[in-house]
Amino acid sequence: MTVACSSVKNVPEDAYLLKRAQVKNNPRSISKDRFKPFIKQNENLRIFGILKFHLGLYNLAGSDTTKGLNRWLRRVGEAPVLYDSLQARQSAGYIETFLKNKGYFHAHVHDSLVPVSKKKAKVVYNIQAGNRFKINQINYGSEDTVVGKLVIENQKNSLLKEGRPFDVAVHDAERQRITHQLRNMGYYNFSKEFIYYRVDSSIGDFLVNDSIIIKNQHRELYRGKDTTYAHNTYRIKDVFFRMGYDTHRALSQKDDYFELFDTLQINNCHFLYVDKVEVNPDVLYNSSYILPGQLFRADLVDRTQSLLSSLKLYRYVNIRFEDASPPDTANANSKWLDCHIQLIPAKHQSYSIDIEGINSSGNLGAGGNFKYQHKNLFKGAEEFSFSFGASMQNQNNRQGLSFSTIEIGGESDIVYPKFWMPFKIPRFRQRYNPKTSLSLAYSYQRRPDYTRTIANGKISYLWKANKHTTHVVTPLSVNLVRMPVVEVDFWNLIKDTYLRFSYEDHLISSTAYSIVYNEQQFDQRKNFWYANLNVEESGNVLDLAARAFGKKVTSTPNENGSTDTYYEVMGIRYAQFVQSNIDIRYHHYPSRISSMAYRFYLGVGYPYGNLAVLPFEKRYFAGGANSIRAWPVRGLGPGSYNDPNASYYNQTGDIKLEMNAEYRFKLFWVLEGALFLDVGNIYTIRKDISPDENALFKFKNFTDKLAVGTGLGLRFDVKYFVFRFDTGLKLRDPMDIPRDELNPNGPLRNKWIMGSRPYTWDDVAFNFAIGYPF
């Protein structure tokens, strides 16, 4: 029998390819996924749950390892996983230990080999769990009566509860909880090693009595003698900020280096520096929770570490403590610590020049950027950045041709590590890490049909409520949009439509609030949620001012003889609208080579008052590299509306609904693959400015107007960038298109494409982009 092209090509005659590791008869309280970490031998990696792609690559290699191609295929592929009886027995032992730690004290696990073909077999781990033991009674004991009293007083927060199943992991977490509690009450030297358990399982009825014992500290004395003593609480005596600490000089010059430091004393804290003070000491003081005289608290140390690191001025922050003699006014029996905060500086200034291929809303092109950063502009940890860029892009029209877009712009931004307010909130920085951001931007865009300039300025307040949650309030954002050139043919095309307002001069003055929740931890493959909610209103303050002091204008009659009346501020029409967006994402990692990413997006904007439509830069669009990828950018919707006379893609709407799912998997080298499904569309919200009834959002039929697309993608992960190429294929086209082009009033074609009509090149879209879509 030949096996040259099969998965068992490299399996020896006396061995089995491991097809599957199976767990049977697991307790209902424990899912089978919980046993995966304890199974030391698993089958070869699969893509889509069925395809052993990496094993196939390995098997493609010939036996001659002197050839470079064969060595490369073996390196990027995966060798066949052969059944190993020793590892199977070890895995059974690990599973059995895990079950006993979960309270199944009488558990037994047996492994068995089950051949499924001549060279393939599976391993079955058969579990006999028995009954699970539960906690009957919890007792506390302590050699140190003071510590014991503190623990008992906090017993309501205990993770151990009578009547619940016994679990070693919960017991260990309870040790951590007690340790955390005591270290936040001044017990600097306390650790979980001082806590142990006594478990009595002899009482019957599958019950155990738990005893939590806290030991005293232990000290070894001379001549083999030792003693124990009660745990001590510690207070902070002095706090030293060693600014500009240079590790190389400290190692080479030793004590001579430390003699170079001068000292400033501010708010009873000591600030040590060499030559000159690079950072305002007030910034460091306001970034520290650790103050002289207070009890030691581990939480405050962690928060100080995080807050100082967030300044981005230091590449390393080291906080350490040393025993100190008590102050003259203190009780001689009390314990004291000196806190030393060593700050190793990072480079304050940097710049970069990039020339790269770019993707903006799905349009491909090339451009260059210059960016300058200064992390300590006024010696108060202010983050200043300035960027300037120019680009040229191509966008396809409906005839498949392309035209050039030139964009030149600059942006300047400065972030202060505090709130700009007329009053002070004591210790506010330590609690919420507040920041104030000021930014200015200008963009010039030239297209064949028009030229647009956008000037923007805004002030924002940012703060962190906790580890995962960030709030941003933008009390004022001003956008001034001017259209110095609009080509006659283009204007004649849109002047009697709702689109005309998006291509006239207008002013946006808005207030916004957003909240971001992000569980992602960089460089860690852990499941996480991400959510972003944004609310914005525009024009109400300007409207009050305009009605009192502004100018009322009546537009010239259009072809239908109708006019439009509105107010102007400084000769420019302003927009009024309310808008809200929510973006929810979930990332799941089912294996070490694959991940699932999901996204739900809903955006709604409602224009009113002085401008009947949402401004162009606030309107929604679908299609392109980061949206419904089977459609070109701005080539979908709104709703099922179809304008066969439009010369290029420019569909926009007031509502956007989008759902995406993507399966990502590692192939080889820097190459990754993806399979995706996109669903969504855009809609209009007001009938009086909608191009057609079919473009409107209606609850009764909005699902019938959803587009569905799928596709495959390739990603090149080169560490700092991910270059992405996606091919999208339409599955469902929501546009109302006649089945017969010669009979526009005839029956409409089936919106589901597969099985109803042949595919054409219009049903396929190619997208190139940088970075993941979500």
GIGIHU-V235841 format. One record per residue. N is the residue number from 1. RES is the residue in one small letter. PHI is phi as a letter, one per 40 degrees, with the letter a starting at -180 (none if undefined). BURIAL is b if it has 9 or more other C-alpha atoms within 8 Angstrom, else e. Layout:
n/res/phi/burial
N/RES/PHI/BURIAL
N/RES/PHI/BURIAL
//
This chain:
n/res/phi/burial
1/m/none/e
2/t/c/e
3/v/b/e
4/a/c/e
5/c/b/e
6/s/b/e
7/s/c/b
8/v/b/b
9/k/d/b
10/n/b/e
11/v/c/b
12/p/c/e
13/e/c/e
14/d/c/e
15/a/b/b
16/y/b/b
17/l/c/b
18/l/c/b
19/k/c/b
20/r/a/b
21/a/b/b
22/q/b/e
23/v/b/b
24/k/b/e
25/n/g/e
26/n/c/b
27/p/c/e
28/r/c/e
29/s/c/e
30/i/b/e
31/s/c/b
32/k/c/e
33/d/c/e
34/r/c/e
35/f/c/b
36/k/d/e
37/p/c/e
38/f/c/e
39/i/c/b
40/k/c/b
41/q/b/b
42/n/b/b
43/e/c/b
44/n/c/b
45/l/d/b
46/r/b/b
47/i/b/b
48/f/g/e
49/g/g/e
50/i/b/e
51/l/c/e
52/k/c/b
53/f/c/b
54/h/c/b
55/l/c/b
56/g/c/b
57/l/c/b
58/y/c/b
59/n/c/b
60/l/c/e
61/a/c/b
62/g/c/e
63/s/c/e
64/d/c/e
65/t/c/e
66/t/c/e
67/k/c/e
68/g/c/e
69/l/c/e
70/n/c/b
71/r/c/b
72/w/c/e
73/l/c/b
74/r/c/b
75/r/c/e
76/v/c/b
77/g/c/b
78/e/b/b
79/a/c/e
80/p/c/b
81/v/c/b
82/l/c/b
83/y/d/b
84/d/b/e
85/s/c/e
86/l/c/e
87/q/c/b
88/a/c/b
89/r/c/b
90/q/c/b
91/s/c/b
92/a/c/b
93/g/c/b
94/y/c/b
95/i/c/b
96/e/c/b
97/t/c/e
98/f/d/e
99/l/c/b
100/k/c/b
101/n/c/b
102/k/c/b
103/g/h/b
104/y/c/b
105/f/c/b
106/h/b/e
107/a/c/b
108/h/a/e
109/v/b/b
110/h/b/b
111/d/b/b
112/s/a/e
113/l/c/e
114/v/b/e
115/p/c/b
116/v/b/e
117/s/a/e
118/k/c/e
119/k/b/b
120/k/b/b
121/a/a/b
122/k/b/b
123/v/b/b
124/v/b/b
125/y/b/b
126/n/c/b
127/i/b/b
128/q/b/b
129/a/c/b
130/g/g/e
131/n/c/e
132/r/c/b
133/f/c/b
134/k/b/b
135/i/c/b
136/n/c/b
137/q/a/e
138/i/b/b
139/n/b/e
140/y/b/b
141/g/a/b
142/s/a/b
143/e/c/b
144/d/b/b
145/t/c/e
146/v/c/e
147/v/c/b
148/g/d/b
149/k/c/e
150/l/c/e
151/v/c/b
152/i/c/e
153/e/c/e
154/n/b/e
155/q/c/e
156/k/c/e
157/n/c/e
158/s/c/b
159/l/c/e
160/l/c/b
161/k/b/e
162/e/c/b
163/g/g/e
164/r/c/e
165/p/c/b
166/f/c/b
167/d/a/b
168/v/c/b
169/a/c/e
170/v/c/b
171/h/c/b
172/d/c/e
173/a/c/b
174/e/c/b
175/r/d/b
176/q/c/b
177/r/c/b
178/i/c/b
179/t/c/b
180/h/c/b
181/q/c/e
182/l/c/b
183/r/c/b
184/n/c/b
185/m/b/b
186/g/h/b
187/y/c/b
188/y/c/b
189/n/c/e
190/f/c/b
191/s/a/e
192/k/c/b
193/e/c/e
194/f/c/b
195/i/b/b
196/y/a/e
197/y/b/e
198/r/b/e
199/v/b/e
200/d/b/e
201/s/b/b
202/s/c/e
203/i/c/b
204/g/g/e
205/d/f/e
206/f/f/b
207/l/b/b
208/v/b/b
209/n/b/b
210/d/b/b
211/s/b/b
212/i/b/b
213/i/b/b
214/i/b/b
215/k/c/b
216/n/c/b
217/q/c/b
218/h/b/e
219/r/b/e
220/e/c/e
221/l/b/e
222/y/c/e
223/r/f/e
224/g/g/e
225/k/c/e
226/d/a/b
227/t/a/e
228/t/b/e
229/y/a/e
230/a/c/e
231/h/c/b
232/n/b/b
233/t/c/b
234/y/b/b
235/r/b/b
236/i/c/b
237/k/c/b
238/d/b/b
239/v/b/b
240/f/b/b
241/f/c/b
242/r/c/b
243/m/c/b
244/g/g/b
245/y/c/b
246/d/b/e
247/t/c/e
248/h/c/e
249/r/c/b
250/a/c/b
251/l/c/e
252/s/c/e
253/q/c/e
254/k/f/b
255/d/c/e
256/d/c/e
257/y/c/b
258/f/c/e
259/e/c/e
260/l/c/e
261/f/c/b
262/d/c/e
263/t/b/e
264/l/b/e
265/q/b/e
266/i/b/b
267/n/f/e
268/n/g/e
269/c/b/b
270/h/b/b
271/f/b/b
272/l/b/b
273/y/a/b
274/v/b/b
275/d/g/e
276/k/a/e
277/v/c/e
278/e/c/e
279/v/b/b
280/n/d/b
281/p/d/e
282/d/c/e
283/v/c/b
284/l/c/b
285/y/c/e
286/n/c/b
287/s/b/b
288/s/b/b
289/y/c/b
290/i/c/b
291/l/b/b
292/p/d/b
293/g/g/e
294/q/c/e
295/l/c/b
296/f/c/b
297/r/b/b
298/a/c/b
299/d/c/e
300/l/c/b
301/v/c/b
302/d/c/e
303/r/c/b
304/t/c/b
305/q/d/b
306/s/c/e
307/l/c/b
308/l/c/b
309/s/c/b
310/s/c/e
311/l/c/b
312/k/g/b
313/l/c/b
314/y/b/b
315/r/c/b
316/y/a/e
317/v/b/b
318/n/b/e
319/i/b/b
320/r/b/e
321/f/b/e
322/e/b/e
323/d/c/e
324/a/b/b
325/s/c/e
326/p/c/b
327/p/c/e
328/d/c/e
329/t/c/e
330/a/c/e
331/n/c/e
332/a/c/e
333/n/c/e
334/s/c/b
335/k/b/b
336/w/b/b
337/l/b/b
338/d/c/b
339/c/b/b
340/h/b/b
341/i/b/b
342/q/c/b
343/l/b/b
344/i/c/b
345/p/c/b
346/a/b/e
347/k/c/e
348/h/c/b
349/q/b/e
350/s/a/e
351/y/a/e
352/s/a/e
353/i/b/e
354/d/b/e
355/i/b/e
356/e/a/e
357/g/c/e
358/i/b/b
359/n/b/b
360/s/b/e
361/s/f/e
362/g/g/b
363/n/c/b
364/l/c/b
365/g/a/b
366/a/b/b
367/g/a/b
368/g/b/b
369/n/b/b
370/f/b/b
371/k/b/b
372/y/b/b
373/q/b/b
374/h/b/b
375/k/c/b
376/n/a/b
377/l/c/b
378/f/b/e
379/k/g/b
380/g/b/b
381/a/g/b
382/e/c/b
383/e/c/b
384/f/b/b
385/s/a/b
386/f/b/b
387/s/b/b
388/f/b/b
389/g/a/b
390/a/a/b
391/s/a/b
392/m/b/b
393/q/b/b
394/n/b/b
395/q/b/b
396/n/c/b
397/n/c/b
398/r/c/b
399/q/c/e
400/g/g/e
401/l/c/e
402/s/b/e
403/f/b/b
404/s/c/b
405/t/b/b
406/i/b/b
407/e/b/b
408/i/b/b
409/g/a/b
410/g/a/b
411/e/a/b
412/s/b/b
413/d/a/b
414/i/b/b
415/v/b/b
416/y/c/b
417/p/c/b
418/k/a/b
419/f/c/b
420/w/c/e
421/m/a/e
422/p/c/e
423/f/b/e
424/k/b/e
425/i/b/e
426/p/d/e
427/r/f/e
428/f/c/b
429/r/c/b
430/q/c/b
431/r/c/e
432/y/b/b
433/n/f/b
434/p/c/b
435/k/a/b
436/t/b/b
437/s/b/b
438/l/b/b
439/s/a/b
440/l/b/b
441/a/a/b
442/y/a/b
443/s/b/b
444/y/b/b
445/q/b/b
446/r/b/b
447/r/b/b
448/p/d/b
449/d/c/e
450/y/a/b
451/t/b/b
452/r/b/b
453/t/b/b
454/i/b/b
455/a/b/b
456/n/b/b
457/g/a/b
458/k/a/b
459/i/b/b
460/s/b/b
461/y/b/b
462/l/b/b
463/w/a/b
464/k/b/b
465/a/c/b
466/n/a/e
467/k/d/e
468/h/b/b
469/t/b/b
470/t/b/b
471/h/b/b
472/v/b/b
473/v/b/b
474/t/b/b
475/p/c/b
476/l/a/b
477/s/b/b
478/v/b/b
479/n/b/b
480/l/b/b
481/v/b/b
482/r/b/b
483/m/b/b
484/p/c/e
485/v/b/e
486/v/b/b
487/e/c/b
488/v/c/e
489/d/c/e
490/f/c/b
491/w/c/b
492/n/c/e
493/l/c/e
494/i/b/b
495/k/c/b
496/d/b/b
497/t/b/e
498/y/c/b
499/l/c/e
500/r/d/b
501/f/c/b
502/s/c/b
503/y/b/b
504/e/b/e
505/d/d/b
506/h/a/b
507/l/b/b
508/i/b/b
509/s/b/b
510/s/b/b
511/t/b/b
512/a/a/b
513/y/b/b
514/s/a/b
515/i/b/b
516/v/b/b
517/y/b/b
518/n/a/b
519/e/c/e
520/q/c/b
521/q/b/e
522/f/c/e
523/d/g/e
524/q/b/e
525/r/c/e
526/k/b/e
527/n/d/b
528/f/a/b
529/w/b/b
530/y/b/b
531/a/a/b
532/n/b/b
533/l/b/b
534/n/b/b
535/v/b/b
536/e/a/b
537/e/b/b
538/s/a/b
539/g/g/b
540/n/c/e
541/v/c/e
542/l/c/b
543/d/c/b
544/l/c/e
545/a/c/b
546/a/c/b
547/r/c/b
548/a/c/e
549/f/b/e
550/g/c/b
551/k/b/b
552/k/c/e
553/v/b/e
554/t/b/e
555/s/c/e
556/t/c/e
557/p/c/b
558/n/c/b
559/e/c/e
560/n/c/e
561/g/g/e
562/s/c/e
563/t/b/b
564/d/b/e
565/t/b/e
566/y/a/b
567/y/b/b
568/e/b/b
569/v/b/b
570/m/f/e
571/g/g/e
572/i/b/b
573/r/c/b
574/y/b/b
575/a/c/b
576/q/b/b
577/f/a/b
578/v/b/b
579/q/a/b
580/s/a/b
581/n/b/b
582/i/b/b
583/d/b/b
584/i/b/b
585/r/b/b
586/y/b/b
587/h/b/b
588/h/b/b
589/y/b/b
590/p/c/e
591/s/a/e
592/r/c/e
593/i/b/e
594/s/b/b
595/s/a/b
596/m/b/b
597/a/b/b
598/y/b/b
599/r/a/b
600/f/b/b
601/y/b/b
602/l/b/b
603/g/b/b
604/v/b/b
605/g/b/b
606/y/b/b
607/p/c/b
608/y/a/b
609/g/g/e
610/n/c/b
611/l/b/b
612/a/c/b
613/v/b/b
614/l/c/b
615/p/d/b
616/f/d/e
617/e/c/e
618/k/b/e
619/r/c/b
620/y/c/b
621/f/a/b
622/a/b/b
623/g/g/b
624/g/h/b
625/a/c/b
626/n/b/b
627/s/b/b
628/i/c/b
629/r/c/b
630/a/c/b
631/w/b/b
632/p/c/b
633/v/d/b
634/r/g/b
635/g/b/b
636/l/b/b
637/g/g/b
638/p/c/b
639/g/f/b
640/s/b/b
641/y/c/b
642/n/b/e
643/d/b/e
644/p/c/e
645/n/c/e
646/a/c/e
647/s/c/e
648/y/a/e
649/y/c/b
650/n/a/e
651/q/c/b
652/t/b/b
653/g/a/b
654/d/c/b
655/i/b/b
656/k/b/b
657/l/b/b
658/e/a/b
659/m/b/b
660/n/b/b
661/a/b/b
662/e/a/b
663/y/b/b
664/r/b/b
665/f/a/b
666/k/c/b
667/l/b/b
668/f/a/b
669/w/f/e
670/v/c/b
671/l/c/b
672/e/b/b
673/g/b/b
674/a/a/b
675/l/b/b
676/f/b/b
677/l/b/b
678/d/b/b
679/v/b/b
680/g/i/b
681/n/a/b
682/i/b/b
683/y/a/b
684/t/c/b
685/i/b/b
686/r/b/e
687/k/c/b
688/d/c/e
689/i/b/b
690/s/c/b
691/p/c/e
692/d/a/e
693/e/d/e
694/n/c/e
695/a/c/b
696/l/c/b
697/f/c/b
698/k/b/e
699/f/c/e
700/k/c/e
701/n/a/e
702/f/c/b
703/t/c/e
704/d/c/e
705/k/b/b
706/l/c/b
707/a/c/b
708/v/b/b
709/g/b/b
710/t/b/b
711/g/i/b
712/l/b/b
713/g/b/b
714/l/b/b
715/r/b/b
716/f/b/b
717/d/c/b
718/v/b/e
719/k/g/e
720/y/c/e
721/f/b/e
722/v/b/b
723/f/c/b
724/r/b/b
725/f/b/b
726/d/b/b
727/t/b/b
728/g/b/b
729/l/b/b
730/k/c/b
731/l/b/b
732/r/a/b
733/d/b/b
734/p/c/b
735/m/c/b
736/d/c/b
737/i/b/e
738/p/d/b
739/r/c/e
740/d/b/e
741/e/c/e
742/l/c/e
743/n/b/e
744/p/c/e
745/n/c/e
746/g/c/e
747/p/c/e
748/l/c/e
749/r/c/e
750/n/c/e
751/k/c/e
752/w/c/b
753/i/c/b
754/m/c/e
755/g/g/e
756/s/b/e
757/r/a/e
758/p/c/e
759/y/c/e
760/t/b/e
761/w/c/e
762/d/c/e
763/d/c/b
764/v/b/b
765/a/b/b
766/f/b/b
767/n/b/b
768/f/b/b
769/a/a/b
770/i/b/b
771/g/g/e
772/y/c/e
773/p/c/e
774/f/a/e
//
